[in-house]
Amino acid sequence: MDDEPLSQWAERRDERIGQLRAVPLVTGDGPRASHLNPDTPRAIQRWNGHLREPHGFAANLAEARRILFPPHRGRLRP
């Protein structure tokens, strides 16, 4: 069995610290794909290295995308 060294695993885990994701707030076992139910509120979660913790709230998919993918500031124009 080819196990990776613990240091490599920890490095990969640490690279994701602070990463955000949006989770649709739907009831039951219905589909939770991000593109479905675009008007459904989303919980914004942040990875802290061990688990995802509450970070914020978005009223719909468009707002969640603005939080997850903010426009770049100071970008040079060609």
C-alpha positions, -999 to 999 in steps of 0.1 A, spaced: 0 0 0 14 34 -10 6 57 19 15 94 15 36 110 42 16 127 69 34 160 61 20 159 26 -15 152 38 -13 181 64 0 204 37 -29 196 14 -54 201 43 -38 234 53 -40 248 18 -78 247 21 -81 265 54 -103 295 50 -120 281 19 -157 290 17 -186 270 3 -223 277 -1 -249 250 10 -285 254 -1 -309 254 28 -334 228 16 -355 203 36 -355 166 33 -332 145 10 -339 166 -21 -312 176 -46 -286 200 -32 -266 208 -64 -256 244 -64 -274 253 -96 -307 239 -85 -332 262 -67 -314 294 -74 -338 314 -52 -331 292 -21 -311 308 7 -276 294 13 -255 289 44 -219 300 38 -194 277 55 -157 281 61 -132 253 64 -111 257 95 -88 227 89 -109 202 109 -145 210 100 -168 235 82 -180 262 105 -208 288 99 -194 319 83 -224 337 68 -257 336 50 -268 344 14 -303 351 3 -299 332 -30 -274 317 -54 -264 350 -70 -255 365 -36 -237 334 -26 -216 336 -58 -207 372 -50 -195 361 -16 -176 331 -28 -161 348 -59 -156 385 -52 -144 406 -81 -107 412 -83 -96 447 -73 -67 464 -89 -66 441 -119 -45 456 -147 -64 462 -179 -48 452 -212 
